[in-house]
């Protein structure tokens, strides 16, 4: 069992999210940085699952810590791994390793400072966080008040049960990811994007500006949408009268709200592109200039407020190749002991 001593800014129980609910308006939720959570689960011997588009198993649930501040106490011996953002984690006031499995013994505390690089850190425990499933997943959707631990962010005094261990935790201690595969969260982040269905509604100059700009993450961003500060984008003139009648004067409005999968980039009124994240609605009524490829949603999830990112255009084949490459990294062959 885990006891929460300090909840931090925003800590939730997450797995890789629920599948099949978006047609009902239910977002997948799950980890903002799926790569980090899957590696953490792999390190401690849990099911790491796969990308949402390829599987039904959401994998073992862990903790997603946003920007830091969490402190917890082990109520039993457990094997844990910390991945994602560097929050200066400590075990009983001694530095705790990142991207490595280690034993957290009964009575010991695990604390997190504030993120030095990256925005979200993940805690995986051998056996996984044991909370009830909702539509096949343990992922928390806070605004919907379902999934995870009582459908909310964790708070001081909460006690989380751990699932049954499925291996000898002593033998797994010390497993770590190849150092060259650990992501670097500093500097300008590059996010790959496939051209969107309504990109043609933007002027050529504005579409070029979208890719040429270094965008700054708005601090108002969250797991629903990441908003980016930068130049205003313009739309092509000559909007047909029937569109004005049905959708209004704003050229970013569409007559029919289209599907908006995770990664969709909408630009309401041409101001502040918004990337739909794991808690976003499944439809949206604004022009879609592009879609962030699935592998790079981890990059989006690790941006700190006011950090800069640029969007890089890729085609479908390049997006598939990136996914295949990522899957090759989440493998036992890249875990050292």
N, C-alpha and C positions, 0 to 999 in steps of 0.2 A: 504493500500500500504506500502511496505517496501523500504526504500532508503539505498543503500549500501554506507557507508562512507569510509570503508577500506576493501579491498577484502580478505586480508589474503593470506596465502601461496597458497591454492587451494580450492575454494569453488564452488560447483555446485548444481544445482537443481536435485534431485533424488527422484524417487518413488521406487517400488519394481521391476522395470524392465519390458522389453517387452518380450512377449512370441511368439514363432513361427517363429522367424527370423533367427535362427541359421542355418537352412537348406539353407538359402540364403547368409550365411556368415555374418549375422548381429548379433552381440553379444547382450545379454539381457541388459547390463548396470544395472542401479539401485544402491541401497545402498550396500556398501561393508559390512556393519553390518546391515543385515535385521532385526535382533531382536531389535536393538536399535531404528531404524526408526519406526517399527511397534508399539512398546510400546509408543513412542512419539505421534504417531497418535491416539492411543487408549486414552491416557491421555487427549488430547484436544477434543475428541469426533469425530474424523475423521474415515473414513474407514481405517482399518489397513491392509487390504488385507490378503494374505496368502503366503506361500512359492511358488516360481515360478512354481514348478513342479505340483502344485495342483490347480491352479486357473487361471482365465483370467483377473481378476481385479487387476491392479497394485497398488491400494490404492492411497491415497492422496500424493502429492509431498511435500517434505520438502527440507531443505538445508543440504548438507553434507559438513562439514568443516574438512579439512585435516591439522592436526598439529596446527591449530589456526591462530590468527591474524585478524579474521573478526570483523568488527564493523558495526552495522546497526542502523537505526532510524525508529521508527514507525510513519507512516503518518496517522494512524487511531488507535482506540482502538482495541486490538486483544488479543486472548488467545494463549499463546505459551507454549511449553514444550521443555526442553533441555535434551538429553540423550546421552549415549556413553561416550567418553573420557572426563575426567575432565580437562578443559582448564581455570579454574579460571574465569568463566563467571561472568559478572557484569551488573547490570541494573542501569543506572545513577550513576555509580561508587560504588554501593552497591552490595554485593555478591548476585548472582542469584541462585535459587535452581536448583538442578539437579534431573532428574527423577520425576518431579513434574510440574503440570500445574499452570501457574500464568498469571496475566493480565499485558500486556505491553501497557501502555497508550500512546496516541498521543503525539509525541514530545520526548518521552523517547528513550534512546539509550541502545543497548544491545551489549556489547563488550566481546571479547574472547582473553585471553592471549595465551600462548603456552602450549601444552599438558603436563600435569603432569603425567598422566597415561592414557594408550590407545592412539590411533592415530587419531580417527575420532569422531567428535561430530555431533549431529543431532538437527535441529530446526524444530519442527512441529508447524503449525499455524492452528487454527480452520478455516476450509474452504479450506485449502491447498494452495500451491503456484499455481497460475493460469497462466500457460504457455501453448502454443499449444501442442497437442499430436502429436506424430510421431509414426506410426505403433502401436497405442493403448497405448502409454506410454509417460510420461513427462520426463523420465530419460535422462540425458545428456551423450552423447558419444563425448568427446572432440576431439579425433583424427579423428573421422568421421564427425565432425562438424554438428551433428544433435541432435535434442531433447533439452530439457531444455530451458534455456534462450539463444536464438540465437546460439545454438549449441556450447557454449563455457563456460569457467569458468567465474564467476562473477568478475566485476571490479568496482572500485570507480565510483559513479554517476549512476549506474544502478538502475532502479525502478521496483520492482516486484509487480504485482497485486495479491490480495488474492481472492480466490473463496468466494462465498456467505456462510455466517455462517449458520449452520444447527441446532443450539441449543442456549440456553441461556448461553453465555460465563461466566456470573457472577456466575452461579450455578456450573460450572465445575471447577472454580478456586480452587486450593488446592488439587486436585486429585493427588495421588502419588502412585508409585509402592511399593509393600511390600519391606521393606529394605533388607530382606534376599534373594530377587531375583535379586538385583542389581549386575551385573557382577564385578568381581575383575580383573583388567587388569595388576596387578603387578606380578612379579615373572616369573618363567618358565611356559610357556603356553603349554598345551598338546592338540594336534590336532589329532582327530581320522581319520583313513584312511582305506579304503577298498582296498584290493590288486588289482593291476592293471593288464590289459590284457597281458602286456609284462614283468611282473615281473620275469618270468622264464628266460628271456634273461640275467638277472644279476646273478652273482655268488651268491651262498648261503651266502657266507661271506659278500658280499656287501649288500645283502638285509637285513641281520642281522644288519650290520653297519648303514643302513638307519634308522632303528627303535631304535638303541641304542644311536645314536648321539644327542647331543644338538646343533641344527643348529642355526646359527645367521643370522638375516635378513639383506640382502644386502641393503644399502641405495639407490641403483639404482632401487629398487622395485617401482611398481606403480599399478594402477587399472587394468592394462593388465596382469601383472605377478609379483608374489612375489618370489624373488630369495633368496636362502639360501646358506650361506657360511659354508663349512665343508669339510670332507674328500672326495676325489675322489672315485667314485664307479666304479667297474670293471664289464665287461661283460663276459659271457661264451665264451670260445674259440671254434674254429671250425665253423666259419661263412660259410655257403654254398656258393659256387662260384657264383650261380645265384643271390644271395643276394648282393654279392660284386659288380657284374656287374650292377645290377639294382639300388641299393641304395648307393653304394660307400663303401669305406673301413671303415668308421666310424661305429662301431657296434651299435650305438644308432639310426642310421637312419633306417627307415622302407621303404619298397618298395612302399606301398600305404599309403598316409596320412589318418589316421583314425580320427574318430570324437573325439573331445576334449571338453566335457562339462565343465562347471564351476567346479573347484576343481581338475581337472586333474593335475597330477604331472609328468612332463617330465624331463628327465635328459640328455640334449644334451652332448654327448661325456663323460658322466659320471661325469660332473662337474656342480655344483650348481643346485640342484633340483629347478624347477620352477613350482609354483602353478598357474594354469590359474585362473584368477579372472574375475570379471563381464564384463570387456571390452575386454576380450581375443578373438582371432579368434576361429572359431568353428571347425577347424581341425588343426592337427599338425603332423609332420613327424618324431617325436622322440619317443623312447620307453617310455611307461607309467608304472611307477613303482607302482602307486597307485592313488586313488582319495579321496580327502578330502570330508567327508560327509557334506551334505548341511548345517546342523546346525552349524558345526564348521568353516564354511567360515566367520562367524562373528568374531571368534577368530583370524583368519588370518587377517581380515580387521582392527583389533585393535592393531596389532603389530607395535611397533615403530622401526625405523632403529636401527640395532645392538642389538635389543632385541633377546632373545633366545626362541626357541620352540623345542619341541620334537614331533615326530609322533608316534601314538599308533595304532597298527593294530586292526581292528574290522571286524566282518562279516556283511552280509547284514541284518540279523535280528536285530543285535545291532544298525545298522544305522537307521532302521525303528523305533525302540524303542526310539532312541534319538530324532527323528523328532516328534513322538507322544508326548513325554515329553515336548519338546519345545512348541508345539501347546497348551498344557494344561496350560502353563505359560502365554501365550498371551491371557488373558481372563479377563473380567470385575471382576471376583471374586478375582483377585489379585490386583485390584486397590482400594486403600483406600481413604477416603474423611473425 
